[in-house]
Amino acid sequence: MKKIAFALAVLLMALLPVGAAAETWSGPDFNMDVPDGFYQFTPSTPEDDPLWALAGVGDAGAKLKEYREMGVLVELLPKEGGKPMSLIRKESDYAKSVFDLRLLDEEKRAKVLEELLQSNSESLTLDKSWFPAGDYLFYRVQLDLVPSEEEGQTQELHELIYGTIINGYALNFHLFGNADPIEPQEAQALEDLVGSIQFTRVLEKPEADMAELRNSLILLGLMVAAVVVPLIYVPLKTKSDKKKKARLAEQLSQYHKTHGPNEAEGEPLFANNTDCTKEAIHHFSMYQALVKNMGELIFGTLMCVVMLSAAFLIDSEWWMKLAAVAVSGYYAYKLFSMPAAVEKVQRKVYGRGPSQTAHYVFYPEVFRVSGIQSASVVPYFQLTDLRRKGQYLYLYYGPDNAYMVDQYGFTQGGAEEFARFIEGKMRENQ
């Protein structure tokens, strides 16, 4: 009888269902049970590993590149053939802001689910729901794309995704069906895999207020600098220009005390006739606005680029982004409108005389201007800068105004010799 009882016990044990052997796979913050019957491949699997060939992978290098690009932690390929399962980790600002799905209230969870893989195509069906796995919360997305002749879709596609957001990153399990529908037993295998996950490290959501405050302060500081720096720079520059004008006016007053208003001593050294046409005025205005003031333009442009980059790359408030766009728009407007504003002023300056042709006669200490204005004598110490652009030499007598001298308009002397002469005079009067 004992032998019969023992035999029956052995037979009963043999008839009991035995679960498939499972192997524990460890990730960065978690463990999960991988059932027997799968090849496991990770980004660190050697390219010459013989398991690639056994799994039917012809180009292991391309597969490893795909893992790195997609953020695959591990891919499970069935040994008996079938659909692969991949575990993918993705980091993003959105995942950092959510940090842990369990911390969200019902309304915010519903919004997360709503924003997952939206589609306007009738060919694509999305079935989305929540899947609690022990103490953790996963979303489940079933994706089925059916061919549609109207939309030109020719390939069927099926995919099942289980995912969660925890510790500030997204962790997604993918079952790729491609053109073959996902079978119930395959979906169950993925669900069992998800259900086996155990997180070994669960972080508390960091206090984001300080980081957001720091980012907001940086962006606010940039915007303040973009507004305040010009407000400080322009008055200082205006004050400096006024002092320079006052000094030149005092020098001119002292000069007129000992010289007549149209007195020019010595023999003429150079003579020039320059047509101050609309085109010439336009060229000067473009040079004045975009070249002579290049430093200010570069500063403004860099400030705008930094502001916009900071506003949209960091997680800033909507009103901060709007303010950054507004300040940048103001700078852009000033940039594009500056040449026209300068040209408008210059047309008034050159439109007051009886002629559009400037007649210049250059003496040892002064030069006479007529045509574009009433004939007058200008001492060389009144010149503040000499610039050359194209066919013109610009003799600046202020920060924004200059006499235009056509290099091809000399009737006495030459342009190069004249430029050296003016540069010498300016060095004498520094």
C-alpha positions as CSV (number, residue, x, y, z in Angstrom):
1,M,0.0,0.0,0.0
2,K,2.8,2.4,0.8
3,K,4.3,1.8,-2.6
4,I,1.0,2.5,-4.3
5,A,0.5,5.7,-2.3
6,F,4.0,6.9,-3.2
7,A,3.4,6.2,-6.9
8,L,0.1,8.1,-6.8
9,A,1.8,11.1,-5.1
10,V,4.5,11.2,-7.8
11,L,1.9,11.0,-10.5
12,L,-0.1,13.8,-9.0
13,M,2.9,16.0,-8.8
14,A,3.7,15.3,-12.4
15,L,0.2,16.4,-13.4
16,L,0.4,19.7,-11.5
17,P,1.1,22.8,-13.8
18,V,4.6,24.0,-13.5
19,G,5.5,27.7,-14.4
20,A,8.1,28.4,-16.9
21,A,11.5,29.1,-15.4
22,A,12.3,32.8,-15.2
23,E,15.5,34.8,-15.0
24,T,15.8,38.0,-13.2
25,W,16.9,40.9,-15.4
26,S,18.2,44.0,-13.5
27,G,17.8,47.5,-14.9
28,P,19.1,50.8,-13.6
29,D,16.3,51.2,-10.9
30,F,14.4,47.9,-11.2
31,N,14.3,44.2,-11.6
32,M,11.9,42.0,-13.7
33,D,11.4,38.4,-14.4
34,V,12.2,37.3,-18.0
35,P,10.6,33.9,-18.8
36,D,12.7,31.2,-20.4
37,G,12.5,30.9,-24.1
38,F,13.9,34.4,-25.0
39,Y,17.2,35.7,-26.2
40,Q,18.3,38.9,-24.4
41,F,20.1,41.6,-26.2
42,T,21.3,45.0,-24.8
43,P,23.4,47.9,-26.1
44,S,26.4,46.2,-24.4
45,T,26.0,42.8,-26.1
46,P,29.1,42.2,-28.1
47,E,28.7,42.5,-31.9
48,D,30.3,39.1,-32.4
49,D,28.1,37.3,-29.9
50,P,26.9,34.0,-31.6
51,L,23.4,34.5,-30.1
52,W,22.7,37.2,-32.8
53,A,22.9,34.5,-35.5
54,L,20.7,32.1,-33.4
55,A,18.1,34.9,-33.1
56,G,18.1,35.5,-36.8
57,V,19.8,39.0,-36.7
58,G,22.0,39.4,-39.7
59,D,23.5,42.8,-38.9
60,A,24.3,43.1,-35.2
61,G,26.0,46.4,-35.6
62,A,22.9,48.1,-37.1
63,K,20.8,46.6,-34.3
64,L,23.1,47.9,-31.6
65,K,23.0,51.4,-33.3
66,E,19.2,51.2,-33.2
67,Y,19.3,50.3,-29.5
68,R,21.4,53.4,-28.7
69,E,19.4,55.7,-30.8
70,M,16.0,54.5,-29.4
71,G,17.1,54.2,-25.8
72,V,16.6,50.4,-25.7
73,L,17.6,48.9,-22.4
74,V,16.9,45.3,-23.4
75,E,15.2,43.5,-26.3
76,L,13.7,40.0,-25.9
77,L,13.6,37.8,-29.0
78,P,11.6,34.5,-28.8
79,K,13.9,31.5,-29.4
80,E,11.1,29.7,-31.2
81,G,10.4,32.7,-33.4
82,G,7.8,35.4,-32.9
83,K,7.3,39.1,-32.1
84,P,10.1,40.9,-30.2
85,M,9.6,42.8,-27.0
86,S,11.7,45.8,-26.2
87,L,12.1,47.9,-23.0
88,I,12.9,51.5,-23.8
89,R,13.9,54.3,-21.5
90,K,13.3,58.0,-22.5
91,E,14.2,61.2,-20.7
92,S,12.4,64.4,-21.4
93,D,11.4,67.7,-19.8
94,Y,7.8,66.4,-19.8
95,A,8.8,63.2,-17.9
96,K,10.8,65.3,-15.4
97,S,7.8,67.5,-14.8
98,V,5.5,64.5,-14.2
99,F,8.3,62.6,-12.4
100,D,5.9,59.8,-11.1
101,L,2.4,59.0,-12.4
102,R,1.3,58.0,-8.9
103,L,1.8,61.6,-7.7
104,L,-0.8,62.9,-10.2
105,D,-4.5,63.4,-9.4
106,E,-7.2,61.9,-11.6
107,E,-7.5,65.0,-13.8
108,K,-3.8,65.1,-14.6
109,R,-3.7,61.4,-15.2
110,A,-6.5,61.7,-17.7
111,K,-4.6,64.4,-19.5
112,V,-1.5,62.2,-19.7
113,L,-3.5,59.4,-21.2
114,E,-5.3,61.8,-23.6
115,E,-2.0,63.1,-24.9
116,L,-0.5,59.7,-25.6
117,L,-0.2,58.9,-29.3
118,Q,-3.0,61.0,-30.7
119,S,-4.2,60.4,-34.3
120,N,-6.6,62.0,-36.8
121,S,-6.5,59.0,-39.2
122,E,-9.4,56.7,-39.6
123,S,-7.0,53.9,-40.4
124,L,-5.3,54.1,-37.0
125,T,-7.1,52.8,-33.9
126,L,-5.8,53.6,-30.5
127,D,-7.0,51.8,-27.4
128,K,-5.7,53.5,-24.2
129,S,-6.3,52.5,-20.6
130,W,-4.5,52.3,-17.2
131,F,-2.9,49.1,-16.0
132,P,-1.9,48.9,-12.2
133,A,1.0,46.6,-11.7
134,G,1.4,46.1,-7.9
135,D,2.3,49.4,-6.4
136,Y,3.0,51.0,-9.8
137,L,0.8,52.5,-12.4
138,F,1.3,51.8,-16.1
139,Y,-0.6,53.1,-19.2
140,R,-1.6,50.5,-21.9
141,V,-1.8,51.6,-25.5
142,Q,-3.0,49.2,-28.3
143,L,-2.1,50.5,-31.7
144,D,-3.7,49.0,-34.9
145,L,-3.1,50.5,-38.3
146,V,-5.3,49.0,-41.0
147,P,-4.5,49.7,-44.7
148,S,-6.6,52.4,-46.4
149,E,-6.7,53.0,-50.1
150,E,-8.1,56.5,-49.6
151,E,-5.1,57.6,-47.4
152,G,-2.6,55.6,-49.5
153,Q,-1.7,53.3,-46.6
154,T,-0.4,50.0,-47.9
155,Q,1.1,48.3,-44.8
156,E,-0.6,47.0,-41.8
157,L,0.9,47.8,-38.4
158,H,0.2,46.5,-34.9
159,E,1.9,47.4,-31.6
160,L,1.2,47.0,-27.9
161,I,2.8,49.4,-25.4
162,Y,2.9,49.3,-21.6
163,G,4.6,52.3,-20.0
164,T,5.0,54.4,-16.9
165,I,6.8,57.5,-15.8
166,I,8.8,57.1,-12.6
167,N,12.0,58.8,-11.2
168,G,11.6,61.5,-13.8
169,Y,11.9,59.3,-16.9
170,A,9.5,57.2,-19.1
171,L,9.9,53.4,-19.2
172,N,8.0,51.7,-22.0
173,F,7.5,48.0,-22.9
174,H,6.9,47.5,-26.6
175,L,5.5,44.4,-28.3
176,F,6.1,45.0,-32.1
177,G,3.5,43.1,-34.2
178,N,4.3,45.0,-37.4
179,A,2.0,43.5,-40.1
180,D,0.9,40.5,-37.9
181,P,-1.9,41.1,-35.4
182,I,-0.9,40.6,-31.7
183,E,-2.2,37.3,-30.4
184,P,-3.8,37.1,-26.9
185,Q,-1.0,34.8,-25.6
186,E,1.6,37.3,-26.8
187,A,-0.2,40.2,-25.1
188,Q,-0.5,38.1,-21.9
189,A,3.3,37.4,-22.0
190,L,4.0,41.2,-22.2
191,E,1.5,41.9,-19.4
192,D,3.2,39.2,-17.2
193,L,6.5,40.8,-17.9
194,V,5.2,44.2,-16.9
195,G,3.5,42.7,-13.8
196,S,6.9,41.2,-12.6
197,I,8.7,44.5,-12.4
198,Q,10.0,45.6,-9.0
199,F,11.6,49.0,-8.6
200,T,14.6,48.9,-6.4
201,R,15.0,52.6,-6.2
202,V,12.1,55.1,-6.1
203,L,13.1,58.7,-5.8
204,E,11.1,61.5,-4.2
205,K,10.2,64.3,-6.6
206,P,12.7,67.1,-6.1
207,E,11.6,70.5,-5.2
208,A,11.2,72.0,-8.6
209,D,10.4,75.4,-7.3
210,M,14.1,76.3,-6.8
211,A,15.1,75.1,-10.2
212,E,12.2,76.9,-11.9
213,L,12.9,80.0,-9.8
214,R,16.6,79.9,-10.9
215,N,15.6,79.5,-14.6
216,S,13.1,82.3,-14.3
217,L,15.5,84.6,-12.7
218,I,18.1,83.9,-15.4
219,L,15.6,84.6,-18.1
220,L,14.3,87.7,-16.3
221,G,17.8,88.9,-15.9
222,L,18.5,88.5,-19.6
223,M,15.3,90.4,-20.5
224,V,16.1,93.2,-18.0
225,A,19.6,93.4,-19.4
226,A,18.2,93.6,-23.0
227,V,16.0,96.5,-21.9
228,V,18.2,98.3,-19.3
229,V,21.5,98.1,-21.1
230,P,20.2,100.2,-24.0
231,L,18.5,102.6,-21.6
232,I,21.8,103.1,-19.8
233,Y,24.0,103.0,-23.0
234,V,22.0,105.4,-25.1
235,P,21.9,108.2,-22.5
236,L,25.6,107.8,-21.8
237,K,26.4,107.8,-25.5
238,T,24.2,110.8,-26.0
239,K,25.9,112.6,-23.2
240,S,29.3,111.7,-24.6
241,D,28.2,113.0,-28.1
242,K,27.0,116.2,-26.6
243,K,30.3,116.8,-24.8
244,K,32.1,116.1,-28.1
245,K,29.8,118.5,-30.0
246,A,30.2,121.2,-27.3
247,R,34.0,120.8,-27.5
248,L,34.0,121.1,-31.3
249,A,31.6,124.1,-31.1
250,E,34.0,125.8,-28.7
251,Q,36.9,125.1,-31.0
252,L,34.9,126.4,-33.9
253,S,34.0,129.6,-31.9
254,Q,37.7,130.2,-31.1
255,Y,38.6,129.6,-34.7
256,H,36.1,132.2,-36.0
257,K,37.5,134.8,-33.6
258,T,40.7,134.8,-35.6
259,H,39.4,133.8,-39.0
260,G,36.6,135.0,-41.3
261,P,33.6,132.7,-41.8
262,N,34.7,131.9,-45.4
263,E,38.4,132.5,-45.1
264,A,40.6,129.8,-46.5
265,E,44.4,130.2,-46.5
266,G,46.8,128.6,-48.9
267,E,46.5,127.0,-52.3
268,P,43.8,124.3,-53.0
269,L,45.2,120.8,-52.5
270,F,42.2,118.8,-53.7
271,A,39.0,119.4,-55.4
272,N,36.0,117.1,-55.8
273,N,32.4,117.1,-57.1
274,T,30.1,114.4,-55.6
275,D,26.5,113.8,-56.8
276,C,24.5,113.2,-53.6
277,T,21.8,111.2,-55.4
278,K,19.1,109.1,-53.7
279,E,21.1,106.0,-54.3
280,A,24.2,107.6,-52.7
281,I,22.2,108.7,-49.6
282,H,20.6,105.2,-49.4
283,H,24.1,103.5,-49.5
284,F,25.3,105.8,-46.7
285,S,22.2,105.1,-44.6
286,M,22.7,101.4,-44.9
287,Y,26.3,101.7,-44.0
288,Q,25.6,104.0,-41.0
289,A,22.8,101.8,-39.7
290,L,24.2,98.3,-40.3
291,V,28.0,98.6,-40.5
292,K,29.1,101.6,-38.4
293,N,26.9,100.5,-35.6
294,M,27.7,96.8,-36.0
295,G,28.7,96.3,-32.3
296,E,25.3,97.5,-31.0
297,L,23.5,95.3,-33.6
298,I,25.6,92.2,-32.6
299,F,24.9,92.8,-28.9
300,G,21.2,93.1,-29.5
301,T,21.1,90.1,-31.7
302,L,23.0,87.9,-29.3
303,M,20.8,89.0,-26.4
304,C,17.7,88.0,-28.4
305,V,19.2,84.6,-29.3
306,V,20.1,83.9,-25.7
307,M,16.7,85.1,-24.4
308,L,14.7,83.0,-26.9
309,S,16.9,80.0,-26.3
310,A,16.6,80.3,-22.6
311,A,12.9,80.8,-22.8
312,F,12.1,77.8,-24.9
313,L,14.8,75.4,-23.8
314,I,14.2,75.7,-20.1
315,D,10.8,75.0,-18.6
316,S,9.8,78.7,-18.2
317,E,6.3,80.1,-17.7
318,W,4.2,81.1,-20.8
319,W,4.4,84.8,-19.9
320,M,8.2,84.6,-19.8
321,K,8.3,83.1,-23.3
322,L,5.8,85.8,-24.5
323,A,8.0,88.5,-22.9
324,A,11.1,87.1,-24.6
325,V,9.4,87.0,-27.9
326,A,8.2,90.6,-27.4
327,V,11.6,92.0,-26.5
328,S,13.2,90.1,-29.5
329,G,10.4,91.4,-31.7
330,Y,11.2,95.0,-30.6
331,Y,14.9,94.5,-31.4
332,A,14.0,93.0,-34.8
333,Y,11.8,96.0,-35.5
334,K,14.5,98.4,-34.6
335,L,17.0,96.5,-36.7
336,F,14.9,96.5,-39.9
337,S,13.6,100.1,-39.4
338,M,17.0,101.7,-38.6
339,P,18.2,102.1,-42.2
340,A,14.9,103.8,-43.2
341,A,15.0,106.1,-40.2
342,V,18.6,107.1,-41.0
343,E,17.8,107.7,-44.6
344,K,14.8,109.9,-43.8
345,V,17.1,112.2,-41.7
346,Q,19.8,112.2,-44.4
347,R,17.4,113.2,-47.1
348,K,16.4,116.2,-45.1
349,V,20.1,117.1,-44.6
350,Y,21.0,116.9,-48.2
351,G,17.7,118.3,-49.4
352,R,18.2,121.8,-48.0
353,G,20.8,123.0,-50.5
354,P,20.3,124.5,-54.0
355,S,21.9,121.5,-55.6
356,Q,22.3,117.7,-55.2
357,T,26.0,118.0,-56.2
358,A,28.5,118.8,-53.4
359,H,31.5,120.9,-54.5
360,Y,34.5,120.4,-52.2
361,V,37.8,122.4,-52.2
362,F,40.4,121.2,-49.7
363,Y,43.0,123.7,-48.4
364,P,45.8,123.0,-46.0
365,E,43.8,123.8,-42.8
366,V,40.1,123.9,-43.9
367,F,37.8,122.7,-46.7
368,R,35.0,124.6,-48.5
369,V,31.6,123.0,-49.1
370,S,29.0,124.4,-51.5
371,G,26.1,123.1,-53.6
372,I,24.4,120.9,-51.1
373,Q,24.4,123.9,-48.6
374,S,25.3,127.5,-48.6
375,A,29.0,127.9,-49.2
376,S,30.9,127.5,-45.9
377,V,34.4,126.6,-44.6
378,V,34.9,123.7,-42.3
379,P,38.2,123.3,-40.3
380,Y,39.6,119.8,-40.3
381,F,39.4,119.6,-36.5
382,Q,35.6,119.3,-37.0
383,L,36.0,115.9,-38.6
384,T,35.6,113.0,-36.1
385,D,36.0,110.0,-38.3
386,L,36.9,108.8,-41.8
387,R,35.3,105.7,-43.3
388,R,35.4,104.1,-46.7
389,K,32.6,102.1,-48.3
390,G,32.5,101.2,-52.0
391,Q,33.2,104.3,-54.1
392,Y,32.6,106.7,-51.3
393,L,34.7,108.3,-48.5
394,Y,32.6,109.4,-45.6
395,L,34.0,112.4,-43.6
396,Y,32.1,112.3,-40.3
397,Y,31.5,115.5,-38.5
398,G,29.3,113.9,-35.9
399,P,28.2,110.4,-34.8
400,D,25.5,110.2,-37.4
401,N,26.3,112.7,-40.1
402,A,29.1,112.8,-42.8
403,Y,30.1,114.5,-46.0
404,M,30.0,112.0,-48.9
405,V,33.1,112.2,-51.1
406,D,33.0,110.3,-54.4
407,Q,36.4,108.7,-55.0
408,Y,35.9,109.1,-58.7
409,G,34.8,112.7,-58.5
410,F,38.2,114.3,-57.9
411,T,39.1,117.1,-60.3
412,Q,42.3,117.9,-58.5
413,G,44.4,115.2,-56.6
414,G,43.5,111.5,-56.2
415,A,41.4,109.5,-53.7
416,E,44.3,107.6,-52.0
417,E,46.4,110.6,-51.5
418,F,43.4,112.5,-50.2
419,A,42.6,109.7,-47.7
420,R,46.1,109.8,-46.3
421,F,45.9,113.6,-46.1
422,I,42.6,113.5,-44.1
423,E,43.9,110.8,-41.8
424,G,47.0,112.9,-41.1
425,K,44.9,115.9,-40.3
426,M,42.7,113.9,-37.9
427,R,45.8,112.6,-36.1
428,E,47.0,116.2,-35.7
429,N,43.8,117.2,-34.1
430,Q,43.4,114.3,-31.7
